[in-house]
């Protein structure tokens, strides 16, 4: 029983960490896309 609980805790921790990393990547992509759009609409000389 204890082993099951421990493995569930470890699994959920790994999943949460993975999702956090993915979320950070998505935010990065979003920020880059916004910057790119701003550069396209107002080209910096």
N, CA, C and O atoms as CSV, one atom per row, in Angstrom:
chain,resi,resn,atom,element,x,y,z
A,1,UNK,N,N,0.835,-1.208,0.000
A,1,UNK,CA,C,0.000,0.000,0.000
A,1,UNK,C,C,0.870,1.260,0.000
A,1,UNK,O,O,0.628,2.194,-0.764
A,2,UNK,N,N,1.891,1.271,0.871
A,2,UNK,CA,C,2.769,2.439,0.961
A,2,UNK,C,C,3.500,2.679,-0.353
A,2,UNK,O,O,3.667,3.819,-0.786
A,3,UNK,N,N,3.935,1.584,-0.984
A,3,UNK,CA,C,4.656,1.695,-2.249
A,3,UNK,C,C,3.781,2.361,-3.305
A,3,UNK,O,O,4.255,3.195,-4.076
A,4,UNK,N,N,2.511,1.992,-3.337
A,4,UNK,CA,C,1.568,2.586,-4.299
A,4,UNK,C,C,1.463,4.087,-4.068
A,4,UNK,O,O,1.531,4.873,-5.012
A,5,UNK,N,N,1.298,4.479,-2.819
A,5,UNK,CA,C,1.177,5.905,-2.481
A,5,UNK,C,C,2.435,6.657,-2.899
A,5,UNK,O,O,2.356,7.727,-3.503
A,6,UNK,N,N,3.590,6.092,-2.576
A,6,UNK,CA,C,4.865,6.733,-2.918
A,6,UNK,C,C,4.991,6.898,-4.429
A,6,UNK,O,O,5.383,7.961,-4.910
A,7,UNK,N,N,4.658,5.849,-5.174
A,7,UNK,CA,C,4.784,5.928,-6.636
A,7,UNK,C,C,3.808,6.949,-7.215
A,7,UNK,O,O,4.136,7.637,-8.181
A,8,UNK,N,N,2.610,7.052,-6.633
A,8,UNK,CA,C,1.638,8.055,-7.101
A,8,UNK,C,C,2.187,9.458,-6.853
A,8,UNK,O,O,2.101,10.327,-7.722
A,9,UNK,N,N,2.748,9.674,-5.670
A,9,UNK,CA,C,3.315,10.993,-5.333
A,9,UNK,C,C,4.440,11.344,-6.296
A,9,UNK,O,O,4.493,12.460,-6.813
A,10,UNK,N,N,5.344,10.391,-6.540
A,10,UNK,CA,C,6.472,10.626,-7.454
A,10,UNK,C,C,5.958,10.924,-8.861
A,10,UNK,O,O,6.424,11.856,-9.516
A,11,UNK,N,N,4.993,10.124,-9.318
A,11,UNK,CA,C,4.443,10.307,-10.663
A,11,UNK,C,C,3.809,11.687,-10.799
A,11,UNK,O,O,4.050,12.385,-11.784
A,12,UNK,N,N,3.002,12.084,-9.820
A,12,UNK,CA,C,2.336,13.387,-9.920
A,12,UNK,C,C,3.353,14.521,-9.864
A,12,UNK,O,O,3.178,15.538,-10.536
A,13,UNK,N,N,4.414,14.361,-9.072
A,13,UNK,CA,C,5.464,15.375,-9.013
A,13,UNK,C,C,6.133,15.528,-10.376
A,13,UNK,O,O,6.357,16.643,-10.846
A,14,UNK,N,N,6.449,14.396,-11.005
A,14,UNK,CA,C,7.076,14.429,-12.329
A,14,UNK,C,C,6.152,15.095,-13.344
A,14,UNK,O,O,6.590,15.917,-14.148
A,15,UNK,N,N,4.878,14.735,-13.299
A,15,UNK,CA,C,3.904,15.312,-14.240
A,15,UNK,C,C,3.818,16.821,-14.045
A,15,UNK,O,O,3.829,17.579,-15.015
A,16,UNK,N,N,3.733,17.254,-12.790
A,16,UNK,CA,C,3.633,18.692,-12.502
A,16,UNK,C,C,4.872,19.421,-13.012
A,16,UNK,O,O,4.759,20.474,-13.639
A,17,UNK,N,N,6.054,18.864,-12.745
A,17,UNK,CA,C,7.298,19.486,-13.218
A,17,UNK,C,C,7.307,19.575,-14.740
A,17,UNK,O,O,7.691,20.600,-15.303
A,18,UNK,N,N,6.882,18.496,-15.407
A,18,UNK,CA,C,6.834,18.471,-16.868
A,18,UNK,C,C,5.889,19.546,-17.386
A,18,UNK,O,O,6.224,20.281,-18.314
A,19,UNK,N,N,4.711,19.634,-16.783
A,19,UNK,CA,C,3.724,20.625,-17.227
A,19,UNK,C,C,4.252,22.037,-17.012
A,19,UNK,O,O,4.029,22.916,-17.845
A,20,UNK,N,N,4.952,22.263,-15.899
A,20,UNK,CA,C,5.530,23.589,-15.647
A,20,UNK,C,C,6.517,23.944,-16.746
A,20,UNK,O,O,6.501,25.062,-17.262
A,21,UNK,N,N,7.386,22.987,-17.111
A,21,UNK,CA,C,8.368,23.228,-18.182
A,21,UNK,C,C,7.655,23.543,-19.492
A,21,UNK,O,O,8.013,24.494,-20.188
A,22,UNK,N,N,6.640,22.736,-19.826
A,22,UNK,CA,C,5.887,22.954,-21.063
A,22,UNK,C,C,5.229,24.332,-21.042
A,22,UNK,O,O,5.226,25.040,-22.049
A,23,UNK,N,N,4.674,24.707,-19.891
A,23,UNK,CA,C,4.005,26.004,-19.760
A,23,UNK,C,C,5.008,27.124,-20.006
A,23,UNK,O,O,4.704,28.091,-20.706
A,24,UNK,N,N,6.210,26.996,-19.428
A,24,UNK,CA,C,7.255,28.007,-19.619
A,24,UNK,C,C,7.596,28.117,-21.099
A,24,UNK,O,O,7.737,29.219,-21.629
A,25,UNK,N,N,7.731,26.956,-21.773
A,25,UNK,CA,C,8.029,26.961,-23.212
A,25,UNK,C,C,6.935,27.702,-23.965
A,25,UNK,O,O,7.221,28.527,-24.833
A,26,UNK,N,N,5.673,27.405,-23.630
A,26,UNK,CA,C,4.548,28.050,-24.312
A,26,UNK,C,C,4.588,29.548,-24.099
A,26,UNK,O,O,4.374,30.319,-25.035
A,27,UNK,N,N,4.861,29.969,-22.867
A,27,UNK,CA,C,4.932,31.403,-22.561
A,27,UNK,C,C,6.051,32.042,-23.377
A,27,UNK,O,O,5.872,33.127,-23.930
A,28,UNK,N,N,7.198,31.383,-23.457
A,28,UNK,CA,C,8.322,31.882,-24.257
A,28,UNK,C,C,7.906,32.073,-25.706
A,28,UNK,O,O,8.159,33.119,-26.303
A,29,UNK,N,N,7.261,31.044,-26.269
A,29,UNK,CA,C,6.818,31.105,-27.665
A,29,UNK,C,C,5.850,32.269,-27.848
A,29,UNK,O,O,5.942,33.017,-28.821
A,30,UNK,N,N,4.915,32.415,-26.897
A,30,UNK,CA,C,3.919,33.489,-26.961
A,30,UNK,C,C,4.603,34.849,-26.924
A,30,UNK,O,O,4.280,35.732,-27.718
A,31,UNK,N,N,5.550,35.018,-26.001
A,31,UNK,CA,C,6.270,36.292,-25.872
A,31,UNK,C,C,7.023,36.600,-27.163
A,31,UNK,O,O,6.989,37.729,-27.652
A,32,UNK,N,N,7.704,35.592,-27.713
A,32,UNK,CA,C,8.444,35.791,-28.964
A,32,UNK,C,C,7.498,36.163,-30.099
A,32,UNK,O,O,7.815,37.030,-30.913
A,33,UNK,N,N,6.342,35.513,-30.157
A,33,UNK,CA,C,5.361,35.812,-31.206
A,33,UNK,C,C,4.875,37.247,-31.080
A,33,UNK,O,O,4.744,37.949,-32.083
A,34,UNK,N,N,4.607,37.689,-29.852
A,34,UNK,CA,C,4.139,39.067,-29.634
A,34,UNK,C,C,5.227,40.052,-30.048
A,34,UNK,O,O,4.942,41.039,-30.726
A,35,UNK,N,N,6.468,39.795,-29.646
A,35,UNK,CA,C,7.585,40.668,-30.030
A,35,UNK,C,C,7.697,40.739,-31.547
A,35,UNK,O,O,7.861,41.814,-32.123
A,36,UNK,N,N,7.604,39.554,-32.192
A,36,UNK,CA,C,7.721,39.484,-33.645
A,36,UNK,C,C,6.621,40.305,-34.302
A,36,UNK,O,O,6.885,41.056,-35.241
A,37,UNK,N,N,5.386,40.169,-33.816
A,37,UNK,CA,C,4.263,40.923,-34.380
A,37,UNK,C,C,4.503,42.420,-34.236
A,37,UNK,O,O,4.260,43.186,-35.168
A,38,UNK,N,N,4.982,42.835,-33.062
A,38,UNK,CA,C,5.237,44.257,-32.833
A,38,UNK,C,C,6.307,44.766,-33.791
A,38,UNK,O,O,6.202,45.876,-34.312
A,39,UNK,N,N,7.338,43.955,-34.022
A,39,UNK,CA,C,8.402,44.358,-34.945
A,39,UNK,C,C,7.867,44.474,-36.364
A,39,UNK,O,O,8.272,45.361,-37.116
A,40,UNK,N,N,6.950,43.569,-36.730
A,40,UNK,CA,C,6.381,43.592,-38.084
A,40,UNK,C,C,5.518,44.833,-38.272
A,40,UNK,O,O,5.614,45.505,-39.299
A,41,UNK,N,N,4.664,45.148,-37.275
A,41,UNK,CA,C,3.752,46.287,-37.417
A,41,UNK,C,C,4.507,47.600,-37.296
A,41,UNK,O,O,4.209,48.551,-38.019
A,42,UNK,N,N,5.489,47.669,-36.385
A,42,UNK,CA,C,6.300,48.880,-36.237
A,42,UNK,C,C,7.765,48.503,-36.414
A,42,UNK,O,O,8.448,48.214,-35.432
A,43,UNK,N,N,8.255,48.502,-37.646
A,43,UNK,CA,C,9.642,48.097,-37.895
A,43,UNK,C,C,10.621,49.065,-37.236
A,43,UNK,O,O,10.540,50.279,-37.424
A,44,UNK,N,N,11.540,48.507,-36.464
A,44,UNK,CA,C,12.550,49.343,-35.805
A,44,UNK,C,C,13.664,49.659,-36.795
A,44,UNK,O,O,14.183,48.771,-37.473
A,45,UNK,N,N,14.021,50.931,-36.867
A,45,UNK,CA,C,15.045,51.348,-37.830
A,45,UNK,C,C,16.425,51.324,-37.194
A,45,UNK,O,O,17.414,51.645,-37.852
